[in-house]
Amino acid sequence: MTTRSEIKTLESPATQFESGTRPIIEEPIYLDDVTLMESPPVDQEDKTDLDQTFREKTLLGTLNDARLRVRQPFRVIMSTENDDFIAEAVEIDEFGFGKNPSAAIRDLQLTIVELYFTLKNEAHRLGPDLKRVLRVLESKLDLTHDD
């Protein structure tokens, strides 16, 4: 038979969490090179010292252009600078800019499409760096039809 004192010592983590005796996150959690941790409390006076930028990783799997199909998504890092959002396609070192994340992604999509067709048309004149970019684009994209 279990006594009341034994029941008290058998509290579940959920009960401990609800009572406030355990932190929400004890150690950092690592997801795809991103560390998620509880933010410490911020005093009103300290808010002016906070960095106003953020960085978030995402995948871009469409270009919104009927001529191209994305076979393998592009790794994109979203960040801010002043009031602008920046979407960077890491593998090809290209950027899109906008007043919100959607606008930055759309600008990056247009940049990738334009870059692909420009490099494809000028393939015979490319140096080593741009040849590498074209190889990356060709490995990630399928040409559905050429208009």
C-alpha contacts under 8 A as a table, 3 or more apart, distances in Angstrom:
res1	aa1	res2	aa2	distance
2	T	6	E	6.14
2	T	7	I	6.73
3	T	6	E	5.23
3	T	7	I	6.33
4	R	7	I	5.08
4	R	8	K	6.27
5	S	8	K	5.09
5	S	9	T	6.54
6	E	9	T	5.21
6	E	10	L	6.39
7	I	10	L	5.08
7	I	11	E	6.82
8	K	11	E	5.76
11	E	15	T	5.94
11	E	16	Q	6.55
12	S	15	T	5.17
12	S	16	Q	6.28
13	P	16	Q	4.89
13	P	17	F	5.91
13	P	22	R	7.94
14	A	17	F	4.97
14	A	18	E	6.10
15	T	18	E	5.08
15	T	19	S	6.19
16	Q	19	S	5.10
16	Q	20	G	6.31
16	Q	21	T	5.57
16	Q	22	R	6.05
17	F	20	G	5.09
17	F	21	T	6.10
17	F	22	R	5.28
17	F	23	P	7.20
17	F	24	I	7.25
18	E	21	T	7.82
19	S	22	R	7.99
20	G	23	P	7.30
23	P	26	E	5.85
24	I	38	E	7.81
25	I	28	P	7.07
25	I	37	M	6.88
25	I	38	E	6.71
27	E	37	M	7.56
28	P	35	T	6.23
28	P	36	L	5.94
28	P	37	M	5.33
29	I	35	T	5.81
29	I	36	L	5.46
29	I	37	M	6.92
30	Y	33	D	6.14
30	Y	34	V	5.68
30	Y	35	T	4.89
30	Y	36	L	6.64
31	L	34	V	5.19
31	L	35	T	6.59
31	L	36	L	7.87
42	V	46	D	6.40
42	V	47	K	6.77
43	D	46	D	5.27
43	D	47	K	6.70
44	Q	47	K	5.51
45	E	48	T	6.84
46	D	49	D	5.50
46	D	50	L	7.08
47	K	50	L	5.46
52	Q	80	T	7.91
52	Q	82	N	7.66
53	T	79	S	6.59
53	T	80	T	5.13
53	T	81	E	6.29
53	T	82	N	7.74
54	F	78	M	7.72
54	F	79	S	5.24
54	F	80	T	5.95
55	R	77	I	6.52
55	R	78	M	5.47
55	R	79	S	4.46
55	R	80	T	7.33
56	E	77	I	5.62
56	E	78	M	5.07
56	E	79	S	6.53
57	K	75	R	7.22
57	K	76	V	5.76
57	K	77	I	4.51
57	K	78	M	6.16
58	T	75	R	6.17
58	T	76	V	5.24
58	T	77	I	6.28
58	T	78	M	7.44
59	L	73	P	5.82
59	L	74	F	5.58
59	L	75	R	4.84
59	L	76	V	5.60
60	L	63	L	7.90
60	L	73	P	5.22
60	L	74	F	5.02
60	L	75	R	6.48
60	L	76	V	6.58
61	G	70	V	5.80
61	G	71	R	7.87
61	G	72	Q	7.06
61	G	73	P	4.48
61	G	74	F	6.62
62	T	69	R	6.94
62	T	70	V	5.74
62	T	73	P	7.67
62	T	109	Q	7.78
63	L	68	L	7.19
63	L	69	R	7.37
63	L	70	V	7.16
63	L	109	Q	4.98
63	L	110	L	7.27
63	L	112	I	7.78
63	L	113	V	7.14
64	N	109	Q	7.26
65	D	68	L	5.81
65	D	69	R	7.84
65	D	113	V	7.55
66	A	69	R	7.35
66	A	144	T	7.24
66	A	145	H	7.95
67	R	143	L	5.88
67	R	144	T	5.04
67	R	145	H	5.16
67	R	146	D	6.18
67	R	147	D	7.51
68	L	113	V	7.85
68	L	141	L	6.41
68	L	142	D	5.68
68	L	143	L	4.81
68	L	144	T	5.49
68	L	145	H	7.54
69	R	141	L	5.64
69	R	142	D	5.10
69	R	143	L	6.51
69	R	144	T	6.63
70	V	73	P	6.29
70	V	140	K	5.93
70	V	141	L	4.66
70	V	142	D	6.38
71	R	139	S	7.80
71	R	140	K	5.12
71	R	141	L	5.29
71	R	142	D	6.46
72	Q	139	S	7.65
72	Q	140	K	4.70
72	Q	141	L	7.06
73	P	140	K	6.83
74	F	89	A	6.27
74	F	90	V	7.73
74	F	91	E	7.37
74	F	140	K	7.67
75	R	89	A	5.82
75	R	90	V	6.07
75	R	91	E	7.14
76	V	87	A	6.18
76	V	88	E	5.24
76	V	89	A	4.63
76	V	90	V	6.08
77	I	86	I	7.95
77	I	87	A	5.74
77	I	88	E	5.19
77	I	89	A	6.78
77	I	90	V	7.16
78	M	85	F	7.05
78	M	86	I	5.62
78	M	87	A	4.62
78	M	88	E	6.48
78	M	101	P	7.47
79	S	85	F	5.83
79	S	86	I	5.20
79	S	87	A	6.65
80	T	83	D	6.91
80	T	84	D	5.63
80	T	85	F	4.47
80	T	86	I	5.78
81	E	84	D	5.38
81	E	85	F	6.45
81	E	86	I	7.40
83	D	99	K	6.84
84	D	97	F	6.77
84	D	98	G	5.75
84	D	99	K	5.04
84	D	100	N	6.96
85	F	97	F	5.72
85	F	98	G	5.30
85	F	99	K	5.87
85	F	100	N	5.68
85	F	101	P	5.74
85	F	104	A	5.94
86	I	95	F	6.66
86	I	96	G	5.70
86	I	97	F	4.76
86	I	98	G	6.73
86	I	101	P	7.44
86	I	104	A	5.69
87	A	95	F	5.54
87	A	96	G	5.02
87	A	97	F	6.46
87	A	101	P	7.54
87	A	104	A	5.54
87	A	105	I	5.82
87	A	108	L	6.51
88	E	93	D	6.79
88	E	94	E	5.73
88	E	95	F	4.42
88	E	96	G	6.47
88	E	108	L	7.47
89	A	92	I	5.92
89	A	93	D	5.71
89	A	94	E	5.32
89	A	95	F	6.27
89	A	108	L	7.71
90	V	93	D	5.07
90	V	94	E	7.06
91	E	133	V	7.93
91	E	136	V	7.43
92	I	133	V	5.62
92	I	136	V	7.23
92	I	137	L	7.89
94	E	108	L	7.32
94	E	111	T	7.49
94	E	112	I	7.56
95	F	107	D	7.94
95	F	108	L	5.69
95	F	111	T	7.57
96	G	104	A	4.85
96	G	105	I	6.14
96	G	106	R	7.30
96	G	107	D	4.64
96	G	108	L	3.91
96	G	109	Q	7.66
96	G	111	T	7.08
97	F	103	A	6.91
97	F	104	A	4.24
97	F	105	I	7.54
97	F	107	D	6.10
97	F	108	L	7.27
98	G	101	P	6.73
98	G	102	S	7.54
98	G	103	A	4.63
98	G	104	A	4.16
98	G	105	I	7.88
98	G	107	D	7.18
99	K	103	A	6.35
99	K	104	A	7.15
100	N	103	A	5.41
100	N	104	A	6.39
101	P	104	A	5.10
101	P	105	I	6.19
102	S	105	I	5.14
102	S	106	R	6.12
103	A	106	R	5.06
103	A	107	D	6.13
104	A	107	D	5.14
104	A	108	L	6.21
105	I	108	L	4.99
105	I	109	Q	6.15
106	R	109	Q	5.02
106	R	110	L	6.32
107	D	110	L	5.19
107	D	111	T	6.16
108	L	111	T	4.92
108	L	112	I	6.14
109	Q	112	I	5.22
109	Q	113	V	6.30
110	L	113	V	5.21
110	L	114	E	6.15
111	T	114	E	5.21
111	T	115	L	5.94
112	I	115	L	5.02
112	I	116	Y	6.03
113	V	116	Y	5.22
113	V	117	F	6.44
114	E	117	F	5.45
114	E	118	T	6.06
115	L	118	T	5.14
115	L	119	L	5.98
116	Y	119	L	5.35
116	Y	120	K	5.99
116	Y	134	L	6.88
116	Y	137	L	6.63
117	F	120	K	5.00
117	F	121	N	6.08
118	T	121	N	5.28
118	T	122	E	6.19
119	L	122	E	5.06
119	L	123	A	5.55
119	L	126	L	7.59
119	L	130	L	7.51
119	L	134	L	6.30
120	K	123	A	5.19
120	K	134	L	7.24
122	E	125	R	5.53
122	E	126	L	6.59
123	A	126	L	5.45
123	A	131	K	7.31
126	L	129	D	7.90
126	L	130	L	5.77
126	L	131	K	5.85
127	G	130	L	5.64
127	G	131	K	6.08
128	P	131	K	5.04
128	P	132	R	6.23
129	D	132	R	5.18
129	D	133	V	6.48
130	L	133	V	4.90
130	L	134	L	6.13
131	K	134	L	5.04
131	K	135	R	6.19
132	R	135	R	5.08
132	R	136	V	6.30
133	V	136	V	5.11
133	V	137	L	6.21
134	L	137	L	5.00
134	L	138	E	6.02
135	R	138	E	5.07
135	R	139	S	6.09
136	V	139	S	5.12
136	V	140	K	6.35
137	L	140	K	5.19
137	L	141	L	5.87
138	E	141	L	5.27
138	E	142	D	7.05
143	L	146	D	7.10
